[in-house]
Amino acid sequence: MKQRNFITLLAALTLTLFFADFASAKRTLKITVVPSDAQISVDGNYLGDGVVEYTLDKSDFIAIKIEKEGYLTQENKFYRSDKRNAISFTMRPDKFYEASVPSGLVNKFFSVTVSPQYYTVDSNGKIDADKAWKLIHQILLNYFDEMQVTDASSAFIQTPWSYERFSESKQAVRTRVTVKQSGVGEDKLIFQIKVSSEQAPLVGMSNENSYREVVRILKKYEPLISEFQTRLGRQ
């Protein structure tokens, strides 16, 4: 009889411990993020935007990742020993995005048909574009300290790379401008202009292979495009 009671007591204790362990192993964590459309992932799995609930298991911790374009990506660990049932995060803006704008003209050549006041064509069809080249230099020197290449014989100008560092996002951005004469035809002088914008990790900014084109241009260079179109271009 005593043995039966002992077995019954042991079974009851085992069930109690099991359910207690199960209850302690499973609890729900609410994760809230500002802005409300930020993407939330846990352990590499996307859960939702802004607010999600996640059922914790017996893992020592979970890895939380928060992403949104224009903001710094956040990666955090939440440990099971933390007794909170809700946590919240506020994302910080990416300074590069604040300092730049998207552009459909960046990283590709666009054409500017030069206004006739900046060139002449003699009776033999020879072009004198000296005024146009002087204006191009004038425009570029408003944004860059010097020219890296100026070759009038081949009608080619290129600025050096200008570098900007964004320490919070651990990125470096570089910008340069290339101008080349496209040709003359039907009494038209045309230049091809390219504003290059590239981004690299800050730790790899000295490595040429680290840079990748980015379809954004720093705001301080954005007016350069319209200057070429309005000041140099045919009205």
N, C-alpha and C positions, 0 to 999 in steps of 0.2 A: 504494500500500500504506500509506504513511504517512498519507495523507488518510483512508483507511478506519479506521485505528487511532485517528486523532484524533476521527473522528465517533463511533466506538464508545465512546471515553473520555468524550466530551462527553455522550453519551446516558446513560451510567452515572452521571456526575456530576449530571446533571439529575434522574434518578430518586432518587438519594441525597438531594439537596436537597429534593425534593418530599416524600419520606417523612419526612425530618427536620422539615420545616416542618409536615407533617400531624400528626406526633407531638407537636410542641411546641404546636400549636394546639388539640389535643384532649386534655384531661385531666379527671379526675373529682374533684369537690370534695364532701366529705362535710360536711353541715351538721347540727349537733346543738343542740337547744334544751331548756332546762328552764323550765317544766314540760313533760312529755312529750306532752301533748295540745295544745300550741300549734301554730297553723297557720303553715306556711311557704310563702311565695310568692317566686318569682324573676322579675324583669322583668314583674310583673303577673300571672303564671300560678301558680295554686295547685299545689303539688307534693305536700304531705302534712303529717302531724303528727309533731312530735318529732324525727325523724331522716329526712333525705332525702339522695340523691346527685344531683349535677347535673354534666352534662358541659359543661365550659367550651369556648367557641369562640374566635374571634379578636377578639371584642369587647374593648374596653379595660377594661370593668368590667361587673359584674352588680349589679342592685339587689335586695337581700334585704329582705323585709318579714315581720315576725313578729307575730302577733295572737292574743290570747286574752282573753275577757271577764274583767274584774277585774284586768287587768295593763296596764301602759303599752305601747302599740304601739311596736315598734322598727323603724327603717328604716336599713339599712346598705348601704354599697357595698363590694364585694370586687373589687380590681383584678387584672387578669391578671398583672401583674408580681409579685404576691404569690406566693411559691413554696409556700406551705402547701397541703396536700392535704385538710386537715380544719380546721374552725373550729367554735366552740361559743358559745352565748349563754345567759345566765341573765336571764330577764325580771324586772322590778321590779313589785311590786304597785301597783295604782292606789289611792292614799290615799282617794279618794272612795268606792270600793267597800268599803274597810275601814271607813269611817266611816258607812256606810249599809246598809240592808236592803231587799229587795224588799217591796212592799206592794200588795195588791189593793184597798185603800181609798184610795190616794193619787190626787189629781187628779179626784176625783168626789165628789159629795155622798152621804153616808150618813146614815141616820135614827137619831135617839135619841128614844125615848119617855120623857118626863121622869117621874121618880118623883113621886107625889102630894104628898110632903112639901115640894116646892119650888114649889107653886102652889096657888091656890084658885080656885074658880068660885062666884060668888054666885048668888042666886036668879034673877037676871035673865040669867044666862049670861055675865056679864062676868068675864074672867079677870084674876087678879093673879099675874103671873109674876116679881115682883120678886126673890124668893129664887133663882129659877132663873138670872136674869140676873146676880145677884151671884156665884153659884157659877161661872158661865161665865167671868166676868171674873177670878175668883180662879184658875181653872185656867190661863187663857191667860197671866196675868201671872207664872206660874211658868216660862214659856218665852220670853216677849217682854217687853221693857222698857215698852212702851206700846201703846195701841190707836190705830189710824189713824182708824177710824170706829166711833162708838158712837151708834146712833140707836134709842132705846127706842120712839119713836112708830111706826117702821116695822119694829121688831123685827129689827134688823140690826147685826152686829158684824163688823169686819174688822181684822186686825192689819196692820202694815206688813210689807214684805218684809224678811226677815232673810237676809243674804248670807254665804256661806262661800267662800273661795278655796282652790283646790288647785293650787299652782304647778307641781308635777311633771307633772300631766296637763294643765296649761294650761286648766283649766276653772273656772267659777264656778257655784255652786249657790245658789238662793234658795228660801225657804220662807215661806208665810204661811197663815193660817187665816181662813176665812169661816164665820160662823154666822148662820142666819136662821130665823125661826119659820115652821114649815110650816103650822100651823093647830091648831084645837081641834075635837075631835069625839068623841062618845061618852065624854065625861069624860077625854079624853086630850090632853096637850100634847106636840107633836112638834117637834123642832128638826132642821134639815138642816145638816150640818157638812161642810166641805170643807177638806182639807189639801192645798195646792198645792205641788208640788215641780218646779222647772224648772232646766234646765242650759244654759249658754252658754259659748262660748270666752272665755277670760280677757281677751283683747284686745278683745272685743266686749261685755263685761258691762254697759257703760253704754248699749247699744243695745237697746231693748225687743224689736225684731224678731229679735234673736239668740237669744232664749230658746226652748227646746223642752221640753215636758213629759217627765219621766223617771219611770219606774215604780219608783222607789226613794225612800226617805225617810231622812234623816239619823237616826242612832240616838238622838241627843239629843232628837228630836221624836217618836220612835215611841211612848213611853209616853203621850203626849198623847191619842192615839186611845182607848186603853183607859181612861184617866181619864174621858173624856166618857162612855164606855159604862157604867162601873161606878159613878162618883160621881154623875153626873147622871141616868143611866138608871134605868128602873123595874126593881126587883129581883124 
